[in-house]
Amino acid sequence: MRRTRVLTAVLALAAGLLTGGPPALAAAPPERSAVAADAPAGSALAADTYTWKNARIDGGGFVPGIVFNRRERNLAYARTDIGGAYRWQEGSKTWTPLLDSVGWDDWGHTGVVSLASDPVDPDRVYAAAGTYTNDWDPGNGAVLRSADRGATWRKADLPFKLGGNMPGRGMGERLAVDPHRNSVLYLGAPSGKGLWRSTDSGASWSQVTAFPNPGTYVQDPGDTSGYASDNQGIVWVTFDESTGTPGSATRTIYVGVADTENAVYRSTDAGATWQRVAGQPTGHLAHKGVLDTDNGHLYIAYSDKGGPYDGGKGRLWRYTTATGTWTDISPVAEADTYYGFSGLTVDRQNPGTLMATAYSSWWPDTQIFRSTDSGATWTQTWDYSSYPNRENRYTMDVSSVPWLTWGAHPSPPEQTPNLGWMTEALEIDPFDSDRMMYGTGATVHGTENLTNWDRDATFTITPMVRGLEETAVNDLVSPPSGAPLLSGLLDIGGFRHTDLTKVPSMMFTQPNFTATTSLDFAESNPHTVVRAGNLDSGPHIAFSTDNGANWFAGTDPSGVSGGGTVAAGADGRGFVWSPQGAGVHHTTGFGTSWSASSGIPEGAVVESDRVNPKTFYGFKSGRFYVSTNGGASFAASPAAGLPSGDSVRFKALPGAEGDIWLAGGASDGAYGLWHSTNGGQSFTKLPGIDEADTVGFGKAAPGASYQTLFTSAKIDGVRGIFRSTDRGQSWTRINDDAHQWGWTGTAITGDPRVYGRVYVATNGRGIVYGDTSGTGGGDDGGGGTDPGPGPTDACAVTYEITNQWPDGFQAQVQVTNTGSDAWNGWSLTWSFPDGQRVSQLWNGAHAQSGSAVTVRNTDWNGTVAAGSSVGFGFTASRSATNTQPTAFALDGRACAVR
């Protein structure tokens, strides 16, 4: 499964949809942006407060990096190639998104090429952000820095691009913090830009001009797009912490370079001068470099390619830092490899124990290797008992994310679920030898009984991905009956959500598209659904007669090479399809045969009227087209003044024949929202809307007769998600600066059953849905209930001192909902018996008066389901004694103490 994902039309970054009449924005107080430059953040308009969540899929994309903090237990981060960064929440075993505040203009900063957690000050975290180094991403990269574990960020712009979704993105980490002088950071740049350093905690950066080699390796020099022909540059930085003292810069630093002949460099004078490390192996790229300072070993994972897809040969080497000796510690002979090595990690509790992955072993499965003697001998997760049968050291339970089986029934030696692919991230928890996490092209897997491996007992691998939502969304529909949401996704096809809070059992199958490009349902018969998509070989069209629960393939017309767009007639008896590679076609029945449509150009976007089953619409290059005979023939509308390009989306309003909303355009031409009430014969452009890129309809507001409109747009100079309840006469921004999700220009739809609910397509943060606080939205299955109450039942508290020093300590608190109702907001109180005072607290907001402490939830961890837990940590000062509190109360009610 390949994930070279580029925004639609790569990227006009402009397309739009809106509605008729002059818009007006309701005034609201300004809010501070969560991602700010070093200048003060600007204000943002907001007139309604929405609660935002993800429709749960759990994963769905490549996780190339996992980083544990080595000072504080349970502090871990994950980076994704297009979907931002996440922080691990130990209490709930979930991930919290950290870059939802990235806005439209900086959409590229949702791609994270490297991440570093400060080993001196755990509150500090850094992200090197930027998605493409070619012109697909118009902006330069940046280093984002946070002093509150990613809750808020400040930004240092760079004079070059970064490539979170470029070839080689699984190598690293390219960003590193000096473990002795944490104001010093290094960043390895791509594209021949060299090595960069900051001496002010990431606020400013300058090139290390003394570094001699900016890299030479490119995946494909002949690629004219600049994607595969970019120099992959400098790929990792590792400090030898044994060569420094607190407060002084670490003297010895190792750097990995994308150069098959000169892969590893070293400085022994804190970065003033650099030399190629003598005697190093050649012929491969150094994907990872991990130091075990206890034993004086630098371990390096090598591959002949940059990954994450390719790699045919690989080696593992150990460099002894005291003697300069290189030792090949590869677990198999090079002739027996058909993969490169990556995913390298050392057990910090037992430094002679290390692991590595065969990241590019796509068939029959990936492989993970483990050594407990510094690489002298190895064992592996699976082997052949007698080919093709496998014997596994592990068991795998994906019941929490059941679609990870892909609905497959492979023949041995393949298995389902498999261990994964593109396994370039692998980390053993530095505080817990039993916990290991690794990233794949679709999820994060992990185990909490890893050391069973060494006792020849099986260990259990499960998804550790809840909260990490990384799908790119192409289309969304919300039918008036049946499942509240159907989605079309890149990479994993799409899902039927009957409950937004639960992971669906399976993606769309029969066929299983590598990308669903378009889907539609019959407005008066929502059980009839059609989807079109991409598939390497096989049909590109599929139908369902049970609201998307089950599917069967149609037949392609000649020449089809991709899904394109598809529309279902209002009664479900006819369909119009505009596939890639062939002209527009129409059919009656379920696509067993297709006839070419006349009067409409190839590549047109097609939609259906939601009332008249014979009426279909199309758009291409500034012209609107109408068919009144089921798609057999189209006629160009006389409508003028529409966007001249093809970055356009439009929809017909349910329940009103010929009522059409069209959005799109580009900044150098017509751009905005248009409305037609006469079947597209003429359109009126809404004044006051600067830009618009999607349009959708939802349940009418109380007392309103016209359906609610939603759009991703720029109105009154403000980019956001907007709602109108009066046919576009006025608009309310319903998101805020903390909830922007980068680029949201693909699809949007309201829910016809729940007023105010909106579903937003993102390019890497999955399906986001919002409910208005004005009505409480509906239940997550579309039923229309209010949000859950605050704590009304039993609770239990675990208080653990995790670290202690003469005048201070660190503690972790876990609060468990032992009742039967979910909490929607919580407040925990206790009193310290010995005058302790909280100095810093994370994952909550605290106040202290005398000995009394109150901790309240943040905006993202207030909801705690029955049986679930929420956790927070803090540091505090103390005197000679440090007696633990023995009584806790949640919202005034006593909790059990465990």
BELRADA-V923951 format. One record per residue. N is the residue number from 1. RES is the residue in one letter. D_CENTER is the distance of its C-alpha to the mean C-alpha in Angstrom with 2 decimals. Layout:
N:RES:D_CENTER
N:RES:D_CENTER
//
This chain:
1:M:16.15
2:R:15.23
3:R:12.15
4:T:13.86
5:R:12.14
6:V:14.02
7:L:14.20
8:T:17.00
9:A:20.30
10:V:18.52
11:L:18.97
12:A:21.67
13:L:19.10
14:A:21.86
15:A:22.70
16:G:23.86
17:L:25.44
18:L:27.66
19:T:31.12
20:G:34.84
21:G:36.75
22:P:36.34
23:P:33.29
24:A:33.64
25:L:31.16
26:A:32.11
27:A:32.34
28:A:30.36
29:P:30.24
30:P:28.00
31:E:24.91
32:R:23.59
33:S:20.32
34:A:17.94
35:V:17.18
36:A:20.66
37:A:22.63
38:D:25.76
39:A:27.61
40:P:27.56
41:A:24.85
42:G:26.07
43:S:26.52
44:A:24.63
45:L:26.32
46:A:25.42
47:A:27.87
48:D:26.18
49:T:24.03
50:Y:21.23
51:T:19.29
52:W:15.61
53:K:13.70
54:N:11.26
55:A:13.20
56:R:12.49
57:I:11.27
58:D:9.93
59:G:7.56
60:G:8.16
61:G:6.81
62:F:8.24
63:V:8.28
64:P:11.12
65:G:12.14
66:I:13.29
67:V:15.84
68:F:18.51
69:N:20.85
70:R:24.34
71:R:26.29
72:E:24.79
73:R:24.26
74:N:20.99
75:L:19.05
76:A:16.00
77:Y:12.66
78:A:9.72
79:R:8.12
80:T:5.61
81:D:7.33
82:I:5.90
83:G:2.74
84:G:5.42
85:A:7.30
86:Y:8.54
87:R:12.21
88:W:14.02
89:Q:16.48
90:E:19.43
91:G:21.41
92:S:19.08
93:K:17.28
94:T:13.87
95:W:10.90
96:T:10.91
97:P:8.30
98:L:10.25
99:L:9.52
100:D:9.86
101:S:13.27
102:V:12.54
103:G:14.85
104:W:15.80
105:D:18.03
106:D:15.65
107:W:12.64
108:G:12.59
109:H:11.81
110:T:8.07
111:G:8.58
112:V:9.75
113:V:12.64
114:S:14.11
115:L:14.33
116:A:17.63
117:S:18.88
118:D:22.47
119:P:24.96
120:V:27.66
121:D:26.08
122:P:23.16
123:D:22.31
124:R:21.28
125:V:17.96
126:Y:17.07
127:A:14.16
128:A:15.13
129:A:13.09
130:G:13.62
131:T:12.27
132:Y:15.64
133:T:19.08
134:N:20.97
135:D:21.72
136:W:18.69
137:D:17.31
138:P:20.33
139:G:19.49
140:N:20.04
141:G:17.79
142:A:18.08
143:V:18.12
144:L:16.79
145:R:18.86
146:S:19.01
147:A:22.05
148:D:20.65
149:R:17.80
150:G:15.18
151:A:16.59
152:T:17.84
153:W:17.75
154:R:20.26
155:K:19.84
156:A:22.04
157:D:21.95
158:L:22.74
159:P:25.24
160:F:23.13
161:K:19.79
162:L:17.02
163:G:15.03
164:G:11.47
165:N:11.53
166:M:15.24
167:P:17.47
168:G:17.95
169:R:14.51
170:G:14.95
171:M:18.14
172:G:18.61
173:E:18.28
174:R:19.52
175:L:19.59
176:A:22.11
177:V:24.16
178:D:27.87
179:P:28.62
180:H:32.05
181:R:31.63
182:N:28.16
183:S:28.76
184:V:28.55
185:L:25.32
186:Y:24.95
187:L:22.39
188:G:22.76
189:A:22.34
190:P:22.03
191:S:24.44
192:G:27.53
193:K:26.86
194:G:27.76
195:L:27.25
196:W:26.66
197:R:27.67
198:S:27.45
199:T:30.25
200:D:29.26
201:S:26.05
202:G:23.83
203:A:25.59
204:S:27.12
205:W:26.96
206:S:29.66
207:Q:30.04
208:V:31.83
209:T:34.52
210:A:36.22
211:F:33.44
212:P:34.98
213:N:32.35
214:P:29.25
215:G:28.44
216:T:29.77
217:Y:27.51
218:V:26.02
219:Q:24.73
220:D:26.81
221:P:29.30
222:G:30.25
223:D:26.95
224:T:27.96
225:S:24.50
226:G:23.80
227:Y:20.63
228:A:22.26
229:S:25.22
230:D:23.69
231:N:25.06
232:Q:22.39
233:G:24.25
234:I:24.21
235:V:21.69
236:W:22.41
237:V:24.58
238:T:26.28
239:F:28.93
240:D:32.01
241:E:32.38
242:S:35.90
243:T:37.10
244:G:36.69
245:T:37.63
246:P:35.89
247:G:36.13
248:S:36.82
249:A:34.45
250:T:33.84
251:R:36.23
252:T:34.76
253:I:31.42
254:Y:30.16
255:V:27.98
256:G:26.62
257:V:27.07
258:A:26.09
259:D:29.76
260:T:31.27
261:E:34.60
262:N:33.69
263:A:30.48
264:V:31.24
265:Y:32.83
266:R:34.12
267:S:35.49
268:T:38.00
269:D:38.73
270:A:35.48
271:G:34.26
272:A:37.53
273:T:38.26
274:W:36.48
275:Q:37.80
276:R:36.64
277:V:36.87
278:A:40.04
279:G:40.31
280:Q:36.66
281:P:35.86
282:T:35.18
283:G:33.82
284:H:30.21
285:L:27.14
286:A:26.24
287:H:22.57
288:K:22.77
289:G:25.51
290:V:25.94
291:L:29.09
292:D:31.14
293:T:33.57
294:D:35.56
295:N:36.81
296:G:36.48
297:H:34.21
298:L:31.49
299:Y:29.59
300:I:28.02
301:A:26.05
302:Y:27.09
303:S:26.20
304:D:28.06
305:K:24.93
306:G:21.85
307:G:19.31
308:P:16.79
309:Y:18.59
310:D:22.14
311:G:24.60
312:G:28.04
313:K:29.74
314:G:28.92
315:R:30.66
316:L:30.29
317:W:32.61
318:R:33.88
319:Y:35.40
320:T:37.91
321:T:37.73
322:A:41.33
323:T:43.05
324:G:40.83
325:T:40.99
326:W:38.41
327:T:38.14
328:D:36.42
329:I:34.91
330:S:33.10
331:P:33.17
332:V:34.45
333:A:36.57
334:E:34.91
335:A:36.69
336:D:34.90
337:T:31.38
338:Y:29.50
339:Y:26.25
340:G:25.20
341:F:24.52
342:S:21.50
343:G:19.62
344:L:22.61
345:T:23.31
346:V:26.47
347:D:27.49
348:R:28.51
349:Q:30.82
350:N:32.51
351:P:31.94
352:G:33.77
353:T:31.07
354:L:28.28
355:M:25.82
356:A:24.24
357:T:22.44
358:A:23.55
359:Y:20.13
360:S:21.48
361:S:23.55
362:W:22.30
363:W:25.49
364:P:26.61
365:D:23.78
366:T:22.27
367:Q:24.63
368:I:24.43
369:F:27.52
370:R:29.04
371:S:32.06
372:T:33.95
373:D:36.49
374:S:34.64
375:G:34.12
376:A:37.73
377:T:36.86
378:W:33.78
379:T:32.75
380:Q:29.86
381:T:27.78
382:W:29.73
383:D:32.82
384:Y:35.18
385:S:38.00
386:S:39.69
387:Y:37.73
388:P:35.76
389:N:35.41
390:R:33.02
391:E:33.54
392:N:30.42
393:R:30.43
394:Y:27.60
395:T:26.97
396:M:23.63
397:D:22.73
398:V:19.71
399:S:21.35
400:S:18.55
401:V:16.21
402:P:19.11
403:W:17.49
404:L:16.79
405:T:20.44
406:W:19.71
407:G:23.10
408:A:24.65
409:H:28.14
410:P:28.47
411:S:31.69
412:P:32.18
413:P:31.12
414:E:27.70
415:Q:26.47
416:T:23.98
417:P:21.69
418:N:21.37
419:L:20.24
420:G:17.53
421:W:17.27
422:M:15.83
423:T:16.42
424:E:16.39
425:A:15.16
426:L:17.90
427:E:19.20
428:I:22.16
429:D:22.17
430:P:24.80
431:F:26.50
432:D:26.44
433:S:27.50
434:D:26.63
435:R:22.89
436:M:20.67
437:M:16.96
438:Y:15.58
439:G:12.44
440:T:12.81
441:G:11.60
442:A:10.46
443:T:10.24
444:V:11.72
445:H:15.44
446:G:18.14
447:T:21.72
448:E:23.97
449:N:27.22
450:L:26.71
451:T:30.28
452:N:31.67
453:W:31.06
454:D:33.91
455:R:36.21
456:D:35.83
457:A:34.27
458:T:31.15
459:F:27.92
460:T:25.25
461:I:21.68
462:T:19.26
463:P:15.55
464:M:14.34
465:V:10.91
466:R:11.77
467:G:9.73
468:L:6.42
469:E:5.16
470:E:3.07
471:T:6.32
472:A:8.20
473:V:11.21
474:N:14.73
475:D:17.05
476:L:17.78
477:V:21.22
478:S:22.78
479:P:26.27
480:P:29.19
481:S:29.73
482:G:28.09
483:A:24.40
484:P:22.92
485:L:19.86
486:L:19.39
487:S:16.38
488:G:16.14
489:L:12.99
490:L:12.52
491:D:12.90
492:I:13.66
493:G:16.04
494:G:15.73
495:F:16.92
496:R:19.80
497:H:19.03
498:T:22.36
499:D:20.92
500:L:17.68
501:T:17.65
502:K:17.92
503:V:16.02
504:P:18.05
505:S:20.30
506:M:19.51
507:M:17.83
508:F:20.41
509:T:22.90
510:Q:26.32
511:P:25.07
512:N:21.50
513:F:20.14
514:T:17.65
515:A:16.57
516:T:18.09
517:T:19.10
518:S:21.18
519:L:22.54
520:D:25.39
521:F:27.81
522:A:31.49
523:E:32.00
524:S:35.23
525:N:34.22
526:P:30.55
527:H:31.00
528:T:31.10
529:V:27.70
530:V:26.97
531:R:23.94
532:A:23.87
533:G:21.57
534:N:21.48
535:L:23.00
536:D:24.54
537:S:27.73
538:G:28.77
539:P:28.83
540:H:26.38
541:I:27.40
542:A:27.42
543:F:29.04
544:S:29.07
545:T:31.99
546:D:30.50
547:N:27.66
548:G:25.11
549:A:25.94
550:N:27.58
551:W:27.69
552:F:30.18
553:A:30.04
554:G:32.10
555:T:33.89
556:D:32.82
557:P:35.30
558:S:36.36
559:G:34.13
560:V:30.72
561:S:27.92
562:G:24.82
563:G:23.88
564:G:24.48
565:T:25.10
566:V:27.18
567:A:29.13
568:A:31.03
569:G:34.45
570:A:34.98
571:D:37.02
572:G:34.97
573:R:37.88
574:G:36.76
575:F:33.69
576:V:33.03
577:W:30.64
578:S:29.81
579:P:28.28
580:Q:27.43
581:G:30.52
582:A:33.04
583:G:34.48
584:V:34.05
585:H:35.53
586:H:36.60
587:T:37.66
588:T:39.22
589:G:38.30
590:F:35.17
591:G:34.97
592:T:37.58
593:S:38.97
594:W:37.98
595:S:40.17
596:A:39.41
597:S:39.24
598:S:41.49
599:G:41.26
600:I:37.52
601:P:35.90
602:E:33.48
603:G:29.82
604:A:30.43
605:V:27.84
606:V:29.52
607:E:29.52
608:S:32.16
609:D:34.40
610:R:33.65
611:V:37.37
612:N:39.43
613:P:38.51
614:K:40.26
615:T:38.42
616:F:35.42
617:Y:34.04
618:G:32.60
619:F:31.61
620:K:31.84
621:S:32.59
622:G:33.94
623:R:35.92
624:F:35.51
625:Y:37.01
626:V:38.50
627:S:39.75
628:T:42.10
629:N:42.96
630:G:39.81
631:G:38.38
632:A:41.48
633:S:42.03
634:F:40.40
635:A:42.10
636:A:40.74
637:S:40.80
638:P:42.85
639:A:39.99
640:A:39.61
641:G:37.45
642:L:34.07
643:P:31.39
644:S:32.70
645:G:29.45
646:D:27.27
647:S:24.14
648:V:25.29
649:R:24.33
650:F:26.98
651:K:27.81
652:A:31.09
653:L:31.69
654:P:32.48
655:G:36.10
656:A:37.45
657:E:38.64
658:G:37.95
659:D:35.73
660:I:32.92
661:W:30.26
662:L:28.94
663:A:26.42
664:G:25.58
665:G:27.09
666:A:26.62
667:S:27.66
668:D:30.76
669:G:32.09
670:A:32.01
671:Y:28.79
672:G:28.44
673:L:29.17
674:W:32.23
675:H:34.02
676:S:36.64
677:T:38.93
678:N:41.09
679:G:38.92
680:G:37.69
681:Q:41.21
682:S:40.37
683:F:37.41
684:T:37.50
685:K:34.98
686:L:33.94
687:P:35.07
688:G:33.13
689:I:29.68
690:D:28.53
691:E:25.65
692:A:23.91
693:D:21.29
694:T:20.95
695:V:23.39
696:G:23.60
697:F:26.19
698:G:26.43
699:K:29.27
700:A:31.96
701:A:32.46
702:P:35.39
703:G:38.54
704:A:36.91
705:S:37.86
706:Y:35.18
707:Q:31.63
708:T:28.93
709:L:27.09
710:F:23.47
711:T:22.05
712:S:19.44
713:A:22.08
714:K:23.91
715:I:27.00
716:D:29.57
717:G:27.54
718:V:24.49
719:R:21.08
720:G:19.48
721:I:19.40
722:F:23.08
723:R:25.39
724:S:29.03
725:T:31.51
726:D:34.49
727:R:33.84
728:G:32.16
729:Q:35.02
730:S:32.86
731:W:29.18
732:T:27.24
733:R:23.94
734:I:21.97
735:N:18.81
736:D:19.30
737:D:18.27
738:A:15.97
739:H:14.02
740:Q:13.41
741:W:9.74
742:G:11.01
743:W:12.37
744:T:13.44
745:G:16.28
746:T:15.94
747:A:17.12
748:I:18.25
749:T:20.70
750:G:22.64
751:D:23.93
752:P:27.63
753:R:28.41
754:V:26.92
755:Y:27.89
756:G:25.24
757:R:22.21
758:V:19.72
759:Y:16.68
760:V:14.34
761:A:12.30
762:T:9.29
763:N:8.20
764:G:4.49
765:R:4.40
766:G:6.87
767:I:10.48
768:V:11.62
769:Y:15.31
770:G:17.93
771:D:21.47
772:T:24.26
773:S:26.10
774:G:29.27
775:T:29.47
776:G:27.04
777:G:25.27
778:G:25.66
779:D:24.74
780:D:21.39
781:G:23.22
782:G:24.81
783:G:28.06
784:G:28.65
785:T:29.21
786:D:28.79
787:P:26.23
788:G:27.31
789:P:29.85
790:G:29.70
791:P:31.07
792:T:34.19
793:D:34.75
794:A:34.89
795:C:32.71
796:A:32.81
797:V:32.03
798:T:31.61
799:Y:32.46
800:E:32.13
801:I:33.29
802:T:31.05
803:N:32.85
804:Q:36.17
805:W:38.31
806:P:41.76
807:D:40.78
808:G:37.29
809:F:34.77
810:Q:31.18
811:A:30.40
812:Q:27.69
813:V:28.23
814:Q:26.83
815:V:27.81
816:T:27.88
817:N:28.52
818:T:31.45
819:G:32.49
820:S:31.90
821:D:30.07
822:A:26.62
823:W:26.68
824:N:25.37
825:G:25.91
826:W:27.92
827:S:30.30
828:L:31.70
829:T:35.01
830:W:37.21
831:S:39.99
832:F:40.35
833:P:43.83
834:D:44.35
835:G:43.26
836:Q:39.74
837:R:37.58
838:V:33.78
839:S:32.74
840:Q:28.93
841:L:26.62
842:W:22.86
843:N:20.82
844:G:23.73
845:A:26.38
846:H:29.86
847:A:33.44
848:Q:36.58
849:S:40.20
850:G:42.64
851:S:41.58
852:A:39.55
853:V:35.73
854:T:33.37
855:V:29.60
856:R:27.56
857:N:23.98
858:T:21.33
859:D:19.69
860:W:16.77
861:N:18.85
862:G:21.89
863:T:21.47
864:V:22.75
865:A:23.64
866:A:26.99
867:G:26.98
868:S:23.81
869:S:23.80
870:V:22.48
871:G:23.09
872:F:23.81
873:G:25.58
874:F:28.14
875:T:30.74
876:A:34.30
877:S:37.77
878:R:40.63
879:S:44.30
880:A:46.09
881:T:45.05
882:N:41.63
883:T:42.37
884:Q:39.38
885:P:39.33
886:T:40.58
887:A:39.88
888:F:36.71
889:A:36.44
890:L:33.56
891:D:34.47
892:G:38.07
893:R:38.18
894:A:38.86
895:C:36.31
896:A:37.23
897:V:36.77
898:R:35.61
//
